[in-house]
Amino acid sequence: MLLTIDRRSKKPIFKQIVNQIHQKILSGELAPNSRMLSERELAKTLSVNRMTVVRSYDELQSLGLIERFKGSGTFVAVAHKRDVSKLTNWTTYINDNTFLTTNPIIQKIREHSRTMTNGFDLANGELAPDLFPSNLLEAIMRRISISDINLGYSPPEGIGDLRDSLCLSLDSRKSIKTTSACILITSGAQQALYLIANCLLRPGDVIAIESPSYNYSLSIFKSAGLKIVGLKVKKDGIDPKEIEHLYKSYNIKMIFLNPTYQNPTGTVMSSKKRIEVLRISERLRIPIVEDDPFSDLNYGTKALPPPIKSYDDKENVLYIGSFSKIVASGLRIGWLVAPIEVIKKLSDVRQQIDFGLSIFPQIIANEFVKSESYTQHIELVNDLLRFKRDILVTAMNRELKHLVQYQEPNGGFHLWVKLNNKYNESKLINESFNNNLLFMPGSIYGDKNGYFRLTFARLNNQDIDNAIEKLKLIIEKAT
Ligand SMILES: Cc1ncc(COP(=O)(O)O)c(C=O)c1O
């Protein structure tokens, strides 16, 4: 099977493979029932990563073009004895659009996490189920009387009561002064990022983001056609001066920052830098997006620097918050604080795309934020995460000291770990799958310098020691 890979093409390699095999099946060059090269053979022939071929074969299989049989191999599907030239070519629809698919490594990790039994998930960035306030939310749900609720569409900007409650909470917890009219309720922080990237910017615009940076925002930005330039993350956040350099070279249109317990590095930007970044953005007249889902998770002894938004008296900062990391990711409650005209524009977009969020999570979230239990719950989550962090760090110091380096976090739930020795990332990932221990390799955050991210919010305390012993074996095999 002769395939050619154009490494300079913008089309991802896996798509080039899918499209060419698809054409060969359509043209009859690959006959129904004929045996295909194995994933390993094709990867070797094309000098590409085996995961790339796996992804191509996954897609060809989902299109019904090939069939895989455990133990006997991969075959061109028999169904294609039909006149396929009269069938819709779904590959073109699926592949030739502007929305990129998720990085195949992340897809594989997610899939493995869903199907894995008796494994250790240090990849998933969610709280463990026993950290969710299930009893408190259940009590709230019992008190809600459905007949008192207007079951029509929610206002696209979110229900007024929740916006009012968030307004008070932002003032008391974060020193952010705003009004309810400047708050948009979103389906998690993720939707706020999506709306900003797609509705306030144009394809071709250049944005500055931290490097390394949260992986799902990377693909959202690329799908929106934005060009990304990186701001290197140091121990206390990015260097504000770099923004000015980037502005001169690329005419950047927006700055995206996750200054508190940054994902993936866990770093906290200093107050001095926060103020400097804000002043620079005002001078250059380019907004900052402050993505802040982790600042309620602070279990160190020191208070955190206030959010950049709390210094913002000129409405230059778009501030994003979320319930995902402190209450429950499945509620899908996030919020954006922005100038009122921006809220109006984005509410109009919400009206067009989904008529706003479901009313039920909004009502539950409102009751929870208003209650005394909200603060108590956050304190409890912090205590439990501190405990998990301590167990993890003790185990890492015992088992991995000679293999890795990392900064002990005082908040959030990520540990950004640097490998001391040269390593092979594909081998590291394969070993992690083989051993049912999942973590996020650094390359998916745009960092190729030998890092990986461990998330410790999801493991049971009893499992942490075993997980780290296993991690030691995995690292030893891949370095
Ligand atoms: C920095 C950052 N921003 C945004 C999100 C999206 O979170 P949400 O579940 O609120 O959409 C995440 C999730 O991990 C994140 O780490």
The ligand as a MOL file (V3000), in Angstrom:
LIG
                    3D

  0  0  0     0  0            999 V3000
M  V30 BEGIN CTAB
M  V30 COUNTS 16 16 0 0 0
M  V30 BEGIN ATOM
M  V30 1 C -6.9000 26.5990 33.3140 0
M  V30 2 C -8.2220 25.9890 32.9940 0
M  V30 3 N -9.1510 26.7390 32.3920 0
M  V30 4 C -10.3550 26.2480 32.0860 0
M  V30 5 C -10.6940 24.9410 32.3500 0
M  V30 6 C -12.0410 24.4220 31.9650 0
M  V30 7 O -12.7810 24.1410 33.1110 0
M  V30 8 P -14.3570 23.9900 33.1530 0
M  V30 9 O -14.6110 22.6060 33.6420 0
M  V30 10 O -14.8150 25.0410 34.1070 0
M  V30 11 O -14.8930 24.2300 31.7890 0
M  V30 12 C -9.7360 24.1120 32.9510 0
M  V30 13 C -10.0320 22.6870 33.1940 0
M  V30 14 O -9.2010 21.8960 33.5530 0
M  V30 15 C -8.4760 24.6480 33.2870 0
M  V30 16 O -7.5300 23.9010 33.8790 0
M  V30 END ATOM
M  V30 BEGIN BOND
M  V30 1 1 1 2
M  V30 2 1 2 3
M  V30 3 2 2 15
M  V30 4 2 3 4
M  V30 5 1 4 5
M  V30 6 1 5 6
M  V30 7 2 5 12
M  V30 8 1 6 7
M  V30 9 1 7 8
M  V30 10 2 8 9
M  V30 11 1 8 10
M  V30 12 1 8 11
M  V30 13 1 12 13
M  V30 14 1 12 15
M  V30 15 2 13 14
M  V30 16 1 15 16
M  V30 END BOND
M  V30 END CTAB
M  END
